[in-house]
C-alpha cells in the first residue's frame, strides 16, 4: 500500500537519504531501526508528505505523493495518524480539546455530543477513561504519549506513524506503550510504522523490520531473520542497543 522508490534527500551539503527503497504492506506493523542520524525520522516524514524528496517517488495507494494536488495530498493525509516523539500536546488545552483537534481542523462538522463521544471512545481505547478535563501538565510522560496516540486515532486513520514512541519513558511504561501499539494494530487493523532504536520494542511490536544504515535500507525482513543474521552491521547495532 505504501512504496518508497529510490528516495534521495539532502539538507544543504549533508545527504541523509541515499536511495531508499521500501515496501509497506497493509495492516502490518513495520519497525524502522538504525543508529541516530541515519535518516529514520526523515524517511517517516516523506511517507506522509511533510518532506519532499530531491529525487525518487513516494507511492501511497497508487498515487505519487509528490505529483498530486494540494487537495489530493490533504485527503491522503487524513488517512494518517502521527504520534510525535514528545507527544506534542498543547499545554493550554484540556485533554479532550487536544484529542479533538484533528476533528475540529478536519472540515467535517460534528455536534458537541458527537465529538465528546468520539474523544471518550479513543481515550478508552488507549486505556485512559475519564481524563478529558485534565491538562497535559497533570499527566505523566506515559499518559501524555497515550493522549497523543488517542489524538492520532481520532480520525480513524488507515496508517499510524510513530516517531520514537518510548523515548524518555521508564522500561515498564515503555513496555506498556509497546503492548498498546501491538494491541491496536491487531484490534483495529491499522498499518503501524514505528521508528525506534529500542530492540525490546522491536521484539514486541514488529511483524517486519527495516534497518537503515548510511542513508539506505540495509535490511528488510522478519524479527527472527534480523536477530539471527550474521551481517556485521546488524550484529554491531544489536549488541550496542542491548548494552545501553
TIBA-177681 format. One record per residue (C-alpha): residue number from 1; residue in one letter; chain; x, y, z. Coordinates in steps of 0.2 Angstrom, whole numbers, plus 5000, padded with zeros to 4 digits. Example, Ala and Ser with C-alpha at 12.3 -4.5 7.8 and 13.67 -1.06 7.14 Angstrom:
% TIBA-177681
+-----+-----+-------+------+------+------+
!   n ! res ! chain !   xx !   yy !   zz !
+-----+-----+-------+------+------+------+
!   1 !   A !     A ! 5062 ! 4978 ! 5039 !
!   2 !   S !     A ! 5068 ! 4995 ! 5036 !
+-----+-----+-------+------+------+------+
END
This chain:
% TIBA-177681
+-----+-----+-------+------+------+------+
!   n ! res ! chain !   xx !   yy !   zz !
+-----+-----+-------+------+------+------+
!   1 !   X !     A ! 5000 ! 5000 ! 5000 !
!   2 !   X !     A ! 5015 ! 5012 ! 5003 !
!   3 !   X !     A ! 5031 ! 5011 ! 4992 !
!   4 !   X !     A ! 5047 ! 5022 ! 4993 !
!   5 !   X !     A ! 5057 ! 5021 ! 4977 !
!   6 !   X !     A ! 5075 ! 5027 ! 4976 !
!   7 !   X !     A ! 5072 ! 5041 ! 4988 !
!   8 !   X !     A ! 5086 ! 5054 ! 4990 !
!   9 !   X !     A ! 5086 ! 5069 ! 5002 !
!  10 !   X !     A ! 5099 ! 5081 ! 5006 !
!  11 !   X !     A ! 5099 ! 5096 ! 5018 !
!  12 !   X !     A ! 5112 ! 5108 ! 5012 !
!  13 !   X !     A ! 5128 ! 5098 ! 5009 !
!  14 !   X !     A ! 5123 ! 5084 ! 5020 !
!  15 !   X !     A ! 5115 ! 5069 ! 5011 !
!  16 !   X !     A ! 5103 ! 5060 ! 5023 !
!  17 !   X !     A ! 5094 ! 5048 ! 5011 !
!  18 !   X !     A ! 5104 ! 5040 ! 4998 !
!  19 !   X !     A ! 5092 ! 5029 ! 4988 !
!  20 !   X !     A ! 5079 ! 5022 ! 5000 !
!  21 !   X !     A ! 5068 ! 5008 ! 4994 !
!  22 !   X !     A ! 5054 ! 5001 ! 5005 !
!  23 !   X !     A ! 5038 ! 4992 ! 5003 !
!  24 !   X !     A ! 5025 ! 4993 ! 5017 !
!  25 !   X !     A ! 5010 ! 4981 ! 5017 !
!  26 !   X !     A ! 4993 ! 4984 ! 5023 !
!  27 !   X !     A ! 4989 ! 4980 ! 5041 !
!  28 !   X !     A ! 5007 ! 4976 ! 5046 !
!  29 !   X !     A ! 5017 ! 4983 ! 5060 !
!  30 !   X !     A ! 5034 ! 4989 ! 5052 !
!  31 !   X !     A ! 5048 ! 4995 ! 5064 !
!  32 !   X !     A ! 5061 ! 5006 ! 5056 !
!  33 !   X !     A ! 5078 ! 5004 ! 5066 !
!  34 !   X !     A ! 5095 ! 5011 ! 5064 !
!  35 !   X !     A ! 5108 ! 5022 ! 5073 !
!  36 !   X !     A ! 5105 ! 5040 ! 5077 !
!  37 !   X !     A ! 5106 ! 5052 ! 5062 !
!  38 !   X !     A ! 5104 ! 5038 ! 5049 !
!  39 !   X !     A ! 5088 ! 5045 ! 5042 !
!  40 !   X !     A ! 5074 ! 5036 ! 5051 !
!  41 !   X !     A ! 5063 ! 5051 ! 5055 !
!  42 !   X !     A ! 5067 ! 5059 ! 5039 !
!  43 !   X !     A ! 5060 ! 5044 ! 5029 !
!  44 !   X !     A ! 5045 ! 5044 ! 5040 !
!  45 !   X !     A ! 5041 ! 5062 ! 5036 !
!  46 !   X !     A ! 5042 ! 5058 ! 5017 !
!  47 !   X !     A ! 5029 ! 5045 ! 5019 !
!  48 !   X !     A ! 5016 ! 5057 ! 5025 !
!  49 !   X !     A ! 5022 ! 5071 ! 5013 !
!  50 !   X !     A ! 5029 ! 5083 ! 5026 !
!  51 !   X !     A ! 5046 ! 5082 ! 5017 !
!  52 !   X !     A ! 5048 ! 5081 ! 4998 !
!  53 !   X !     A ! 5062 ! 5070 ! 4991 !
!  54 !   X !     A ! 5076 ! 5078 ! 4980 !
!  55 !   X !     A ! 5073 ! 5063 ! 4968 !
!  56 !   X !     A ! 5063 ! 5047 ! 4969 !
!  57 !   X !     A ! 5045 ! 5043 ! 4972 !
!  58 !   X !     A ! 5033 ! 5040 ! 4987 !
!  59 !   X !     A ! 5018 ! 5030 ! 4982 !
!  60 !   X !     A ! 5003 ! 5029 ! 4993 !
!  61 !   X !     A ! 4988 ! 5018 ! 4987 !
!  62 !   X !     A ! 4994 ! 5020 ! 4969 !
!  63 !   X !     A ! 4997 ! 5039 ! 4970 !
!  64 !   X !     A ! 5013 ! 5048 ! 4969 !
!  65 !   X !     A ! 5013 ! 5059 ! 4984 !
!  66 !   X !     A ! 5024 ! 5072 ! 4976 !
!  67 !   X !     A ! 5015 ! 5074 ! 4960 !
!  68 !   X !     A ! 4997 ! 5076 ! 4966 !
!  69 !   X !     A ! 4987 ! 5092 ! 4970 !
!  70 !   X !     A ! 4987 ! 5100 ! 4987 !
!  71 !   X !     A ! 4969 ! 5095 ! 4989 !
!  72 !   X !     A ! 4973 ! 5077 ! 4985 !
!  73 !   X !     A ! 4988 ! 5077 ! 4997 !
!  74 !   X !     A ! 4976 ! 5084 ! 5011 !
!  75 !   X !     A ! 4964 ! 5069 ! 5008 !
!  76 !   X !     A ! 4979 ! 5057 ! 5009 !
!  77 !   X !     A ! 4985 ! 5065 ! 5025 !
!  78 !   X !     A ! 4968 ! 5062 ! 5033 !
!  79 !   X !     A ! 4972 ! 5043 ! 5032 !
!  80 !   X !     A ! 4987 ! 5045 ! 5043 !
!  81 !   X !     A ! 4989 ! 5047 ! 5062 !
!  82 !   X !     A ! 5005 ! 5053 ! 5068 !
!  83 !   X !     A ! 5012 ! 5051 ! 5086 !
!  84 !   X !     A ! 5026 ! 5063 ! 5088 !
!  85 !   X !     A ! 5041 ! 5060 ! 5099 !
!  86 !   X !     A ! 5037 ! 5072 ! 5113 !
!  87 !   X !     A ! 5018 ! 5069 ! 5111 !
!  88 !   X !     A ! 5016 ! 5087 ! 5105 !
!  89 !   X !     A ! 5001 ! 5091 ! 5116 !
!  90 !   X !     A ! 4995 ! 5109 ! 5118 !
!  91 !   X !     A ! 4998 ! 5114 ! 5137 !
!  92 !   X !     A ! 4984 ! 5127 ! 5136 !
!  93 !   X !     A ! 4971 ! 5115 ! 5131 !
!  94 !   X !     A ! 4962 ! 5101 ! 5140 !
!  95 !   X !     A ! 4965 ! 5083 ! 5136 !
!  96 !   X !     A ! 4948 ! 5082 ! 5127 !
!  97 !   X !     A ! 4952 ! 5098 ! 5117 !
!  98 !   X !     A ! 4969 ! 5090 ! 5112 !
!  99 !   X !     A ! 4962 ! 5074 ! 5106 !
! 100 !   X !     A ! 4948 ! 5083 ! 5097 !
! 101 !   X !     A ! 4959 ! 5094 ! 5087 !
! 102 !   X !     A ! 4960 ! 5084 ! 5071 !
! 103 !   X !     A ! 4941 ! 5083 ! 5071 !
! 104 !   X !     A ! 4940 ! 5102 ! 5073 !
! 105 !   X !     A ! 4953 ! 5105 ! 5059 !
! 106 !   X !     A ! 4946 ! 5091 ! 5048 !
! 107 !   X !     A ! 4932 ! 5101 ! 5039 !
! 108 !   X !     A ! 4918 ! 5089 ! 5045 !
! 109 !   X !     A ! 4905 ! 5097 ! 5056 !
! 110 !   X !     A ! 4902 ! 5087 ! 5072 !
! 111 !   X !     A ! 4890 ! 5092 ! 5086 !
! 112 !   X !     A ! 4897 ! 5094 ! 5104 !
! 113 !   X !     A ! 4890 ! 5077 ! 5109 !
! 114 !   X !     A ! 4896 ! 5068 ! 5094 !
! 115 !   X !     A ! 4914 ! 5075 ! 5097 !
! 116 !   X !     A ! 4913 ! 5071 ! 5116 !
! 117 !   X !     A ! 4908 ! 5053 ! 5111 !
! 118 !   X !     A ! 4922 ! 5051 ! 5099 !
! 119 !   X !     A ! 4935 ! 5058 ! 5111 !
! 120 !   X !     A ! 4929 ! 5047 ! 5125 !
! 121 !   X !     A ! 4930 ! 5031 ! 5114 !
! 122 !   X !     A ! 4948 ! 5035 ! 5109 !
! 123 !   X !     A ! 4953 ! 5038 ! 5127 !
! 124 !   X !     A ! 4945 ! 5022 ! 5132 !
! 125 !   X !     A ! 4955 ! 5013 ! 5118 !
! 126 !   X !     A ! 4972 ! 5019 ! 5125 !
! 127 !   X !     A ! 4967 ! 5015 ! 5142 !
! 128 !   X !     A ! 4963 ! 5032 ! 5149 !
! 129 !   X !     A ! 4945 ! 5034 ! 5153 !
! 130 !   X !     A ! 4938 ! 5050 ! 5161 !
! 131 !   X !     A ! 4953 ! 5061 ! 5160 !
! 132 !   X !     A ! 4945 ! 5073 ! 5147 !
! 133 !   X !     A ! 4946 ! 5088 ! 5159 !
! 134 !   X !     A ! 4964 ! 5087 ! 5164 !
! 135 !   X !     A ! 4978 ! 5097 ! 5157 !
! 136 !   X !     A ! 4994 ! 5090 ! 5150 !
! 137 !   X !     A ! 5004 ! 5097 ! 5165 !
! 138 !   X !     A ! 4994 ! 5085 ! 5176 !
! 139 !   X !     A ! 4999 ! 5069 ! 5166 !
! 140 !   X !     A ! 5014 ! 5058 ! 5167 !
! 141 !   X !     A ! 5025 ! 5055 ! 5152 !
! 142 !   X !     A ! 5017 ! 5039 ! 5148 !
! 143 !   X !     A ! 5000 ! 5046 ! 5149 !
! 144 !   X !     A ! 5005 ! 5060 ! 5138 !
! 145 !   X !     A ! 5010 ! 5048 ! 5125 !
! 146 !   X !     A ! 4994 ! 5039 ! 5126 !
! 147 !   X !     A ! 4984 ! 5055 ! 5124 !
! 148 !   X !     A ! 4995 ! 5059 ! 5109 !
! 149 !   X !     A ! 4990 ! 5041 ! 5102 !
! 150 !   X !     A ! 4971 ! 5044 ! 5106 !
! 151 !   X !     A ! 4973 ! 5060 ! 5095 !
! 152 !   X !     A ! 4982 ! 5051 ! 5081 !
! 153 !   X !     A ! 4967 ! 5038 ! 5081 !
! 154 !   X !     A ! 4953 ! 5051 ! 5082 !
! 155 !   X !     A ! 4950 ! 5052 ! 5063 !
! 156 !   X !     A ! 4951 ! 5033 ! 5061 !
! 157 !   X !     A ! 4966 ! 5033 ! 5051 !
! 158 !   X !     A ! 4972 ! 5018 ! 5040 !
! 159 !   X !     A ! 4990 ! 5021 ! 5044 !
! 160 !   X !     A ! 4998 ! 5027 ! 5061 !
! 161 !   X !     A ! 5016 ! 5033 ! 5061 !
! 162 !   X !     A ! 5026 ! 5033 ! 5077 !
! 163 !   X !     A ! 5042 ! 5043 ! 5080 !
! 164 !   X !     A ! 5052 ! 5035 ! 5094 !
! 165 !   X !     A ! 5036 ! 5032 ! 5105 !
! 166 !   X !     A ! 5045 ! 5025 ! 5120 !
! 167 !   X !     A ! 5059 ! 5039 ! 5121 !
! 168 !   X !     A ! 5060 ! 5046 ! 5139 !
! 169 !   X !     A ! 5049 ! 5033 ! 5147 !
! 170 !   X !     A ! 5055 ! 5020 ! 5160 !
! 171 !   X !     A ! 5056 ! 5002 ! 5155 !
! 172 !   X !     A ! 5039 ! 4997 ! 5162 !
! 173 !   X !     A ! 5030 ! 5012 ! 5154 !
! 174 !   X !     A ! 5039 ! 5008 ! 5138 !
! 175 !   X !     A ! 5033 ! 4990 ! 5138 !
! 176 !   X !     A ! 5016 ! 4996 ! 5141 !
! 177 !   X !     A ! 5016 ! 5008 ! 5126 !
! 178 !   X !     A ! 5024 ! 4994 ! 5115 !
! 179 !   X !     A ! 5010 ! 4982 ! 5120 !
! 180 !   X !     A ! 4997 ! 4995 ! 5116 !
! 181 !   X !     A ! 5004 ! 4998 ! 5099 !
! 182 !   X !     A ! 5003 ! 4980 ! 5095 !
! 183 !   X !     A ! 4986 ! 4978 ! 5103 !
! 184 !   X !     A ! 4979 ! 4992 ! 5092 !
! 185 !   X !     A ! 4987 ! 4985 ! 5077 !
! 186 !   X !     A ! 4978 ! 4969 ! 5079 !
! 187 !   X !     A ! 4962 ! 4976 ! 5086 !
! 188 !   X !     A ! 4958 ! 4990 ! 5073 !
! 189 !   X !     A ! 4968 ! 4983 ! 5058 !
! 190 !   X !     A ! 4979 ! 4999 ! 5055 !
! 191 !   X !     A ! 4996 ! 4999 ! 5047 !
! 192 !   X !     A ! 5008 ! 5004 ! 5060 !
! 193 !   X !     A ! 5025 ! 5012 ! 5055 !
! 194 !   X !     A ! 5036 ! 5013 ! 5071 !
! 195 !   X !     A ! 5053 ! 5022 ! 5071 !
! 196 !   X !     A ! 5063 ! 5016 ! 5086 !
! 197 !   X !     A ! 5081 ! 5012 ! 5092 !
! 198 !   X !     A ! 5074 ! 5001 ! 5106 !
! 199 !   X !     A ! 5076 ! 4982 ! 5102 !
! 200 !   X !     A ! 5064 ! 4977 ! 5116 !
! 201 !   X !     A ! 5051 ! 4987 ! 5106 !
! 202 !   X !     A ! 5055 ! 4979 ! 5090 !
! 203 !   X !     A ! 5053 ! 4961 ! 5098 !
! 204 !   X !     A ! 5036 ! 4966 ! 5105 !
! 205 !   X !     A ! 5029 ! 4976 ! 5090 !
! 206 !   X !     A ! 5036 ! 4971 ! 5074 !
! 207 !   X !     A ! 5029 ! 4960 ! 5060 !
! 208 !   X !     A ! 5043 ! 4966 ! 5049 !
! 209 !   X !     A ! 5059 ! 4977 ! 5051 !
! 210 !   X !     A ! 5068 ! 4989 ! 5040 !
! 211 !   X !     A ! 5085 ! 4993 ! 5046 !
! 212 !   X !     A ! 5093 ! 5010 ! 5040 !
! 213 !   X !     A ! 5112 ! 5011 ! 5038 !
! 214 !   X !     A ! 5121 ! 5025 ! 5029 !
! 215 !   X !     A ! 5106 ! 5033 ! 5021 !
! 216 !   X !     A ! 5099 ! 5016 ! 5014 !
! 217 !   X !     A ! 5088 ! 5002 ! 5019 !
! 218 !   X !     A ! 5102 ! 4989 ! 5024 !
! 219 !   X !     A ! 5090 ! 4975 ! 5029 !
! 220 !   X !     A ! 5071 ! 4971 ! 5027 !
! 221 !   X !     A ! 5064 ! 4956 ! 5034 !
! 222 !   X !     A ! 5056 ! 4947 ! 5050 !
! 223 !   X !     A ! 5062 ! 4950 ! 5068 !
! 224 !   X !     A ! 5068 ! 4932 ! 5068 !
! 225 !   X !     A ! 5079 ! 4935 ! 5052 !
! 226 !   X !     A ! 5086 ! 4951 ! 5060 !
! 227 !   X !     A ! 5091 ! 4943 ! 5077 !
! 228 !   X !     A ! 5099 ! 4928 ! 5068 !
! 229 !   X !     A ! 5108 ! 4937 ! 5055 !
! 230 !   X !     A ! 5127 ! 4936 ! 5053 !
! 231 !   X !     A ! 5128 ! 4953 ! 5045 !
! 232 !   X !     A ! 5142 ! 4963 ! 5054 !
! 233 !   X !     A ! 5132 ! 4979 ! 5053 !
! 234 !   X !     A ! 5117 ! 4971 ! 5061 !
! 235 !   X !     A ! 5126 ! 4962 ! 5074 !
! 236 !   X !     A ! 5135 ! 4978 ! 5079 !
! 237 !   X !     A ! 5119 ! 4988 ! 5080 !
! 238 !   X !     A ! 5110 ! 4974 ! 5091 !
! 239 !   X !     A ! 5125 ! 4972 ! 5103 !
! 240 !   X !     A ! 5126 ! 4991 ! 5105 !
! 241 !   X !     A ! 5107 ! 4993 ! 5109 !
! 242 !   X !     A ! 5107 ! 4978 ! 5121 !
! 243 !   X !     A ! 5121 ! 4985 ! 5131 !
! 244 !   X !     A ! 5113 ! 5003 ! 5133 !
+-----+-----+-------+------+------+------+
END
